[in-house]
Amino acid sequence: MNATIELDVLSVVLLIFAIALASRSINGKLNNRWYILSAVTLLIVIATELFTYQVDDVGVSSQIIPQRIANVFGFGVSPMVLYFLFRYISHTKYQHRSVWLFIPFFINAILSILSYFNSWYFYVDSMNVYSRGPLFPLFTLIMLFYYGLYIMYLIKSLRGYEASDRPLLLFILATPIVGAAIQIAFPPILTLWPGVALSLLLFYLFSQEQYYAFDVLTGLRNRATFMRDLSDLQRMCKGPATIVVCDVNELKKANDTFGHTGGDELLVYTSRLLERCFRGVGRAYRIGGDEFAVIATKKEPLEIERALSLLESQIKLYNKNRTVPLSLAIGWSWCESCNGNLFNTYVAADNSMYDTKGKMKQGRR
């Protein structure tokens, strides 16, 4: 067994393991289906590659047609691995453009089929010797198109990850690139697809770890992450910080009147408003059923006041055309130094929020 076959067999094992993990939570996270499709497609591509090793004997004419068919299938299906992976990481964000994203694959599939007859992508001669065709660079460009979308989306979302997570994510992204570089430097050793397989497994494990740091409904960081960040800042940051705590008023009434869909709508929109109004100022969290928080490390409390003023105006705009009105009780507290004071600042902000909530209840009587 040569090194390439050993790598492919190892890739198959990794992919089966990844598919088994993703399948266990497919009902809870529907986007896992895109991941499974990507992994299954890669399994098919690697199986096709393994098959070509069995039908590439020079001078054996009976193997010419099977080798051509295997290459047609391999070239035609390969871009789908990256297409499905892109759909997995982008969830439904690009759903309205999915038809257009499918066009490069369709063109590639047609060219792959035609290559059986005109050798555009590949050529298997009368001696059963494989060689690349004149349009092989186009296949590479189509692959890079989908991989580029995948890379661009992840890089764009890097700011949403913790600083300690970013090197690991970049390493995962670089794995297929390293595999491609090794294959270019040593053509007999095909390491591109094993690199993609390893990247697929590592990215799934990474994304699942991230999943437990975020709130499922709103997409904000959850309470566990909030408490961890508070602890880290209190230990490491010596500068000022501000904690803002928000509570959604009468969420139970919204649930009772409009159903949980109405209540969920308030929670989701609150999260969006906090992210929008505190962008560049602080980081938002959902720390309880109807409670949110923001941690900001800005030097001037004036920036917090501007963000809160913007939040108030946005709530008024939201409520103009909504049957489910949004009302927030807000409290905040500022400390001159995070070191040893941040948890006390959080308690002060929480108490301030409850004072505001009590005043708002009295005003409604």
C-alpha positions, 0 to 999 in steps of 0.5 A: 500500500503506497502513501497516497492510499494510506492517506485516503484510507485514513481520510475515510476513517476520519470522515466516517467519524465526523459523519457519525458525530454530526448525525447524532445532533442533526435534529437539533441543528438542521444546518448539520445536514449541509455538513453531512452532505459535504462529508459524504460527498468527500467520501465519494470523491475519495472512494473514486480516487481509490478506484482509479488506483485499481484501474490505472495499469499501463497498457491494460485496455480494459481499464481505459473506460472505467478510469475515464468514468471514474475521472468524470465522476471525481471531477464532476462531484469535487466542487460540491464538497466545498459548496456544501461546507460553505452552506454549513458555515453560512447557515441560511444567510445566502439561501436566496443566492443558492441557485447562483452559487450552484452555477459553477458546479453545473458548468463544471459537471458539464465540462467533466462529462464532455472531458470523457470525449474531448479530454478538456479536463483530463486525458486517458490515452490508448495505453491507459495513461492519465494526463491533465487536459488543457482546461484543467486550470478552469477546474482548479478555479471553480474549486478555488471559487467555492473555497474562497467563499468559505475562507472569506466568510470565516475571515469576515466572522473572525471578530466574532470569535475569542482571540484565543480561538482565532489561531486554531481556526486559522490552522484549520483553514490552512490545513487544505492549503498545506495539503495542496502545497505538499501535492504540488511539491510532491505530485505522486503523493496526493494530499489535497483531499486528506487535508480537506478531510482533516479540516472538515473534522477539525472544523466540526469539532471546533464549531461544536465547541463554539456552539456551547459558548453561544445562545441558540435562539439569539446567537449572542454569547451565553451566561457561561461565556459572560462569567468567563469573560468577566473573570478574565477581564478582572484578572488581566485588564487594568483599565476601565470597564462598563457593565450594562444589564438589560431585562425585557419587561413583561416577557411572560405577558407577551408569551401568554398573549401571543405565544412563545413565538411572540416572546422569542421575537422580542428576545431576538430583536433585543439581541440585534439591537444590542449588537447594533447599538453597541457595535465597536463599544462593547460585547453583548450577551444573553445571560438569562431567560429575559436578561442581557448584558454588555461588557465594554472596556471604553475609557469614556462613559460618554460612549456608553451613554450614546449607545444607550441613547441610540438603543432607546431611539431604536426601540421607539422605531421598532414599536411603531409598527409592532403588535408585540411592543418591546420594553427594556429595563436598563441599568449600568455601572462603570469602574475605573479599573477592572482589576478586582472590581468587575464582579462588583461592577456587574452587581451594581449594574444588576441592582441599577437595572432592578431599581429601574424595573421597579420604577417602570412598574410603579409608572404603569400603575 
